[in-house]
Amino acid sequence: MAVASSSLLFLNSHVLSSSLPFPPTRPFPKPQSWFLLRAKFRPISLSITRAVKSDVSKEDIVIVGAGIAGLATAVSLQRLGIRSVVLEQAESLRTGGTSLTLFKNGWRVLDAIGVGSNLRSQFLEIEGMVVKSEDGRELRSFRFKDEDQSQEVRAVERRILLETLANQLPTEAVRFSSGLEKIETSEKGETLLKLNNGNQLLAKIVIGCDGIRSPVAKWMGFSDPKYVGHCAFRGLGVYSDGQPFEPRVNYVYGRGLRAGYVPVSPTKVYWFICFNSPSPGPKITDPSELKKQAKELVRNWPSELLNLIDISPDETVSKTPLVDRWLWPTVSPSASVGRTVLVGDAWHPMTPNLGQGACCALEDSVVLARKLANAINSGPASIEDAFRSYGSERWPRIFPLTIRANLVGSLLQWEDPIVCSVRNNIIIPKLVRLGPIMEHTNFDCEPLITQISETSGER
């Protein structure tokens, strides 16, 4: 299969002018023909473009990483009339893993880029949460809409989310087996990307969406994420005859140990077990050993949790260390260097204690796409200004959430029996209020299709 065209940045035809920093080669379809265009795309299982070895090729916008951040950024840009090339080191979409919980800020972004309705139809809406002690005693329960009528919470399978996003893009947009090996800056200020398949790309704009161990972030001067002292087992229980749980998040708190499980669909339930550990320990890939260790941690806890572990397909069970990176003002590198910028975990890895890692990556994608689209007509200097503006706008949002997620995890991982008793008998039952805890899920996001109409002058 042939590789994509080397010039993939374009706006609607009336914007095509000599003021563009890199002239487009063909017009983007009119908004009203968008759904006709989508109908021509093949399913993602067939949409695999493999890079062909060649000399240095030129691209306008290159996104490194085809995870949630990378695909959401590519779709956001395309909604605004801007094409990009997405590089993915794996041979296909990395659809392993379990699920992730999206709150209303995540759903507003998915609505803005046009995939929210499709995803909603496949996953249960979670109505509330219940907190229990390790002996099964209920400590507190909440209903989300009692605290915030606009709240929306669903656990989404990572595989389906990635495939849904990828299917919004043209076949040639994602290039698999294209891992980043080295980054260099050319004399003209462009970025040379050397790939492990032998290809080289000279990019005018690079967007790093390559996760917590991001080579792009390392090249920009960021330190490795820091281990926070906890690891997590995760899995996805499958009930072929239908899962038995109410649509709510179930949390179980112990001493230095906690667990949770939440219905994803009529037949699937996501679960996790988070435990303290002085080091991440050796990497374990044997599913039977992972299940054995997970069950040993909670052997005297509610039997429904143990059963969930037993019925989880091997490919869904994993163990990962929890890490984050704090973006200290004036100390940490900025989100961008020249015309290279970071999005999602590549910039701000955070622990999952607030359920905001994926939500914030989605927010990043639409904020960056809007700023980049507005800057393109003003030349390279304006693009760099747009990236700085993106970093300035997103940092006050990201930095406090990263710290807050870390502190919440530390508090929930208490080991002292007296402190845990105070937590279970006073703090959770009498002091915790859900409303203030979930204020961070407020995020305004207008549909990107509206932005196309305003930009193109069409009504």
C-alpha positions in Angstrom: 0.0 0.0 0.0 1.4 3.3 -1.0 2.4 5.9 1.6 0.5 9.1 2.0 1.1 12.2 -0.1 4.0 14.3 1.2 2.0 17.5 1.4 -1.0 17.0 3.7 -1.8 20.4 5.2 -4.7 22.3 3.7 -7.6 24.6 4.5 -10.7 25.4 2.5 -10.1 26.9 -0.9 -10.7 30.5 0.0 -7.9 30.5 2.5 -5.4 29.4 -0.1 -3.1 32.3 -0.4 0.6 33.2 -0.5 0.5 34.0 3.2 0.3 30.4 4.1 3.7 29.2 5.6 3.4 26.0 3.5 0.9 26.0 0.6 -1.7 23.2 0.5 -2.0 21.0 -2.5 -5.7 20.1 -2.6 -8.9 21.5 -1.0 -10.6 19.9 1.9 -14.2 18.7 1.3 -17.0 21.1 2.3 -18.5 20.4 5.7 -21.8 19.3 4.2 -20.0 16.5 2.3 -18.2 15.3 5.4 -20.5 12.3 6.1 -20.4 11.2 2.5 -16.6 11.3 2.7 -16.6 9.2 5.9 -18.8 6.6 4.3 -16.0 5.9 1.9 -13.5 5.1 4.6 -12.7 1.4 5.2 -12.9 -0.1 8.7 -9.8 0.3 10.8 -9.0 -3.4 10.5 -8.2 -2.7 6.9 -6.8 0.8 7.3 -3.2 -0.1 7.8 -0.7 2.0 5.8 2.9 0.7 6.1 5.7 3.0 5.4 7.8 2.3 2.3 11.5 2.8 2.6 12.6 5.9 0.7 14.8 9.0 0.9 13.9 12.0 3.0 10.2 12.9 2.4 8.6 16.2 3.5 5.4 16.5 5.6 3.6 19.6 6.9 2.3 18.2 10.2 3.5 15.0 11.8 1.9 13.6 14.9 4.0 11.1 16.7 1.9 8.4 18.4 -1.5 6.9 17.5 -2.9 6.6 21.0 -5.8 8.6 22.3 -4.0 11.9 22.3 -2.5 11.4 18.8 -5.7 10.2 17.1 -7.9 12.9 18.8 -5.5 15.6 17.7 -5.5 14.3 14.1 -9.3 14.2 14.1 -9.6 17.6 15.6 -7.2 19.1 13.0 -9.1 17.4 10.2 -12.4 18.7 11.4 -10.8 22.2 11.0 -9.6 21.4 7.5 -6.1 20.5 8.3 -4.5 17.1 7.4 -1.7 15.4 9.3 0.3 12.3 9.2 0.3 10.1 12.3 3.3 7.8 13.0 2.8 4.7 15.1 5.6 2.4 16.1 3.4 -0.7 16.4 2.2 -2.8 13.4 -1.4 -1.8 14.2 -3.4 0.2 16.7 -2.4 -0.6 20.2 -5.8 -1.8 21.3 -4.6 -3.8 24.3 -5.6 -2.9 27.9 -8.9 -2.5 29.5 -11.1 0.6 29.8 -10.8 4.2 30.9 -13.4 6.4 32.7 -14.5 9.5 30.9 -16.3 12.3 32.8 -18.3 15.1 31.2 -15.2 17.1 30.1 -14.1 14.1 28.0 -17.6 13.6 26.5 -17.8 17.3 25.5 -14.6 16.9 23.5 -15.8 13.7 21.9 -19.0 15.6 21.0 -17.0 18.5 19.6 -15.1 16.2 17.2 -18.2 14.3 16.2 -17.8 10.8 17.8 -19.6 11.2 21.1 -23.0 9.8 20.0 -21.4 6.7 18.4 -19.5 5.9 21.6 -22.4 6.6 24.0 -24.5 3.9 22.3 -22.0 1.2 23.2 -21.3 2.0 26.9 -23.4 2.3 30.0 -23.9 5.6 31.8 -22.6 5.3 35.3 -25.2 6.8 37.8 -23.1 7.1 40.9 -20.5 5.5 43.2 -20.4 3.6 46.4 -17.4 3.3 48.8 -17.0 0.2 51.0 -14.4 -1.0 53.5 -12.5 -4.2 52.9 -15.0 -6.2 54.9 -17.9 -5.1 52.6 -19.4 -2.4 54.9 -20.8 0.5 52.9 -19.2 3.8 54.0 -20.9 6.2 51.6 -22.7 6.4 48.3 -23.3 9.2 45.8 -25.4 9.9 42.8 -23.5 12.0 40.2 -26.5 14.0 39.0 -27.5 14.9 42.6 -24.3 16.8 42.7 -24.2 18.0 39.1 -27.1 17.6 36.7 -24.8 18.0 33.7 -22.4 15.3 34.8 -21.8 12.3 32.5 -19.7 9.3 33.4 -19.0 6.2 31.3 -16.3 3.6 31.2 -15.1 3.2 27.7 -13.1 0.3 26.2 -9.8 1.7 25.0 -9.9 -0.5 21.9 -13.2 0.8 20.7 -12.3 4.4 21.5 -9.1 4.2 19.4 -10.8 2.4 16.5 -13.6 5.0 16.5 -11.1 7.9 16.3 -9.0 6.2 13.7 -12.0 5.5 11.4 -12.5 9.2 11.2 -9.2 9.6 9.3 -8.3 8.8 5.7 -6.7 5.4 5.2 -3.3 6.9 4.5 -3.3 9.2 7.6 -1.8 6.6 10.0 1.5 5.0 9.2 2.3 1.9 11.2 5.6 0.3 11.9 7.0 3.8 12.1 8.7 4.2 15.4 10.7 7.3 16.1 14.4 6.6 16.5 16.0 10.1 16.4 15.1 13.8 16.1 17.2 16.5 14.6 16.6 20.2 13.7 17.5 21.3 10.2 19.1 24.6 9.3 15.7 25.9 8.1 14.1 25.2 11.4 12.3 22.1 10.3 12.4 18.9 12.2 14.0 15.8 10.8 12.5 12.6 12.1 14.5 9.4 11.6 12.4 6.3 11.9 13.4 2.8 12.9 12.1 1.4 9.5 14.8 3.5 7.7 12.5 6.3 6.6 13.2 9.9 7.3 10.6 12.7 7.4 11.3 16.4 7.3 8.4 18.0 9.1 7.3 21.7 9.4 5.3 20.9 12.6 5.7 18.0 15.0 3.1 17.2 17.6 4.4 14.7 20.2 1.6 12.4 21.4 3.9 9.5 22.2 3.0 8.7 25.8 4.6 8.7 29.2 8.0 7.6 27.8 7.9 10.1 25.0 11.1 10.4 22.9 9.8 13.8 21.7 9.5 15.0 25.3 13.0 13.7 26.1 14.4 15.5 23.1 12.7 18.7 24.4 14.5 18.4 27.8 11.8 16.8 29.9 12.8 14.3 32.7 11.4 10.8 32.9 8.1 10.5 34.8 8.5 9.7 38.5 7.2 6.5 40.1 4.8 7.5 42.9 5.0 4.4 45.1 2.0 2.5 43.9 1.3 -0.2 41.2 -2.0 -1.3 39.8 -3.4 -4.5 38.5 -6.1 -4.1 35.9 -8.5 -6.3 34.0 -11.8 -6.6 32.2 -14.2 -9.2 33.4 -16.5 -10.7 30.8 -20.0 -12.1 31.7 -21.3 -13.9 28.6 -24.8 -14.1 30.1 -24.8 -10.5 31.3 -23.0 -8.8 34.1 -25.0 -8.4 37.5 -23.9 -5.0 38.7 -25.8 -1.7 39.1 -24.5 1.1 36.9 -22.2 2.7 39.5 -18.5 2.7 40.4 -17.6 0.4 43.4 -14.6 1.4 45.5 -13.2 -0.8 48.3 -10.6 0.8 50.6 -8.1 -1.2 52.8 -4.8 -0.4 54.4 -2.2 0.5 51.7 -4.5 -1.2 49.3 -7.7 -0.3 47.4 -9.7 -1.7 44.6 -12.5 -0.7 42.3 -14.8 -2.1 39.6 -17.3 -0.4 37.3 -19.7 -1.8 34.6 -18.6 -0.9 31.1 -21.3 -2.6 29.0 -24.1 -5.1 29.5 -21.4 -7.9 29.5 -18.2 -6.3 30.7 -16.9 -4.9 34.0 -13.6 -3.1 34.5 -11.6 -3.7 37.7 -8.4 -2.5 39.3 -6.3 -3.2 42.4 -3.9 -0.5 43.6 -1.2 -1.4 46.1 1.8 0.2 47.7 5.3 -1.0 46.6 8.7 0.5 47.2 9.6 -0.1 43.6 7.8 -1.1 40.4 9.3 -4.6 40.6 10.0 -6.9 37.7 7.8 -6.8 34.6 5.4 -9.8 34.5 3.6 -10.8 31.4 2.3 -14.2 32.3 -1.5 -13.7 32.8 -1.8 -16.6 35.2 0.9 -15.1 37.5 -0.7 -11.7 37.3 -4.1 -13.1 38.3 -2.5 -15.1 41.1 -0.8 -12.0 42.6 -3.9 -9.8 42.2 -6.1 -12.4 44.0 -3.5 -12.8 46.8 -3.7 -9.1 47.6 -7.5 -9.2 48.1 -8.1 -12.8 49.1 -10.3 -11.9 52.0 -12.2 -9.1 50.2 -15.7 -9.3 48.7 -16.0 -12.5 46.5 -17.4 -10.5 43.5 -14.0 -8.9 43.1 -12.2 -12.3 43.1 -14.7 -13.6 40.6 -14.0 -10.6 38.3 -10.3 -11.5 38.2 -11.1 -15.1 37.4 -13.3 -14.3 34.4 -11.0 -11.7 32.9 -9.5 -12.8 29.5 -5.8 -13.1 29.8 -5.1 -10.4 27.2 -6.9 -7.8 29.4 -4.9 -8.4 32.6 -1.9 -6.2 33.3 0.2 -4.7 36.0 1.7 -1.2 35.7 3.6 1.2 38.0 1.8 4.6 38.5 3.9 7.6 37.5 3.5 11.3 37.0 5.5 14.5 36.1 5.0 17.8 37.9 5.3 20.8 35.6 6.9 23.4 37.9 6.7 27.0 36.7 9.9 28.5 35.3 11.7 25.2 36.1 10.1 22.6 33.8 10.5 22.9 30.0 7.6 24.5 28.2 5.1 22.5 26.2 6.7 23.6 22.9 10.1 24.3 21.3 9.8 26.1 18.0 7.3 24.3 16.0 7.4 21.1 18.1 4.7 20.7 20.8 3.5 18.0 23.2 0.0 16.7 23.9 -1.4 14.4 26.6 0.8 12.0 28.6 3.8 13.0 26.6 3.6 16.4 28.3 1.8 15.8 31.6 1.5 12.2 32.7 -0.6 12.0 35.8 -1.9 9.2 38.1 -5.4 7.9 37.4 -6.8 8.8 40.8 -9.1 11.5 39.4 -9.9 9.8 36.1 -8.5 12.7 34.2 -5.6 11.4 32.1 -7.5 10.7 29.0 -10.0 13.5 29.5 -7.1 16.1 29.7 -5.5 14.6 26.6 -8.7 15.1 24.8 -9.0 18.7 26.0 -5.4 19.3 24.8 -6.2 18.0 21.3 -9.1 20.5 20.7 -7.4 23.5 22.3 -4.2 22.9 20.2 -6.1 22.3 17.0 -8.1 25.5 17.3 -5.0 27.6 18.0 -3.0 26.0 15.2 -5.9 26.5 12.7 -6.1 30.1 13.6 -2.4 30.6 13.2 -1.7 28.9 9.9 -2.7 31.8 7.8 -0.2 34.1 9.5 3.1 32.2 8.9 5.6 30.2 11.0 6.1 32.9 13.7 2.4 32.8 14.3 2.5 29.1 14.7 5.1 29.3 17.4 3.0 31.9 19.1 0.0 29.6 18.9 2.0 26.8 20.6 3.2 29.1 23.3 -0.4 30.3 23.8 -1.5 26.6 24.0 1.0 25.9 26.7 0.1 29.0 28.7 -3.6 28.2 28.6 -3.3 24.5 29.4 -0.6 24.7 32.2 -2.9 26.3 34.9 -5.3 23.5 34.2 -2.9 20.6 34.0 -0.4 21.3 36.8 -3.0 21.5 39.7 -4.8 18.4 38.5 -1.5 16.4 38.4 -0.7 17.4 42.0 -4.2 16.8 43.1 -4.3 13.3 41.6 -1.0 12.5 43.3 -2.2 13.7 46.7 -5.6 11.8 46.4 -3.7 8.6 45.6 -1.3 9.1 48.5 -4.2 9.7 50.9 -6.2 6.7 49.7 -3.1 4.5 50.0 -2.7 5.1 53.8 -1.4 2.1 55.7 -1.6 3.3 59.4 -4.6 1.5 61.0 -5.6 4.6 63.1 -5.5 6.9 60.1 -7.5 4.4 58.0 -10.1 4.1 60.8 -10.5 7.9 60.8 -10.8 7.9 57.0 -13.4 5.1 57.0 -15.5 6.3 60.0 -15.2 10.1 59.8 -13.8 11.6 56.6 -15.7 9.5 54.0 -19.0 9.2 55.8 -19.3 12.7 57.2 -16.9 15.1 55.5 -16.5 14.3 51.8 -18.7 16.2 49.3 -18.7 15.0 45.8 -19.6 18.4 44.1 -16.3 20.2 45.0 -14.3 17.0 44.2 -15.7 17.0 40.6 -15.5 20.7 39.8 -12.4 19.9 37.6 -14.7 18.1 35.1 -16.1 21.5 34.0 -14.8 22.3 30.5 -16.4 24.3 27.7 -15.9 22.9 24.2 -17.8 24.0 21.1 -18.1 21.7 18.1 -15.2 21.9 15.8 -17.5 21.7 12.8 -18.7 25.2 13.7 -15.2 26.4 13.5 -14.9 25.1 9.9 -18.0 27.1 8.9 -16.7 30.3 10.5 -13.3 29.8 8.9 -14.6 29.0 5.4 -17.3 31.7 5.4 -20.0 29.1 4.6 -23.3 29.3 6.4 
